[in-house]
Amino acid sequence: MSDFAVHAAGLRRAPLRAVHAWHVPLGLGGADAGERARIRQEAEQRLAERACWWWAAAGGVPRSARTQARSPMP
């Protein structure tokens, strides 16, 4: 997300959405549920840390954040 996106959303009073895609590293292809949960939690923490500034700058603009598991391969 950029300063431009935050500013544009504010001008338009449009919702601001931050999405962070994460994946299980290829070397851990057979990661169990516990390992996947740990990786997801780390991704959620990174997104929360990064979104903190955007949310402050966005003021009253509606906003949401989520993580999504995706494969690194197309």
N, C-alpha and C positions, 0 to 999 in steps of 0.2 A: 504494500500500500504506500502511497506517496502523499506528500503535502498537498499535491494537486487534487487527489481523490477526496481528501478530507475537506478541503476548501470548496470543491465543486458540490459535494454532498450538502455542506452547510448552506450554500447559496440556494440550492434547489429544495432544501429540506427533504432530501431523499435519504432513504435508509443506507447505512454504511455497513458492509458485510466483509469480515476478514475470514479467509479460509486458509488453513495450513494443511497441505497434503503430506502424508507421511507414509513410509513403507518399511517393511522388515528388510534389513540389509540382505543382499543375495547370499552371502555366506551363512546366513541364519535361516535359510529357506524353510527348514522344518521347525521353526520356533514354536514352542508350546504356548498355550493360552496365557500363562504367567509372563512369559517374555514379551508376547504381543501387548499385554496390558501395560507392562513397564515402558515399552517404546511409545505407546499411545499417550501415557501419562506425561512422558518427557515432551512429546510434541505439544500437548495441551499447555504445559508450563511455558514452553518457548513462545507459543502464541500469546498467552496471557501477558508475558513480559513485554513483548513487542507491541501488543495492542494497547497497553496502558497509556502511552503517549497519544496514540490516535484518538482514544476515547476522550481524553482530557481536551484535546484540540477540537473535537467534534461538537463540544457543547451539548445542546439539546437534541442533536440529530439522532433519530432511532438507529440503533446499532446492534450487531450480533457477531459472534465469532464461533467457529467450529473447526474441528479437525476432521479429516477424511482419509481413510486408508486407501492408498492407490499403489498399483504396481509400478516399479521403476521402468518396466519394459513397455513399449507402445503396443 
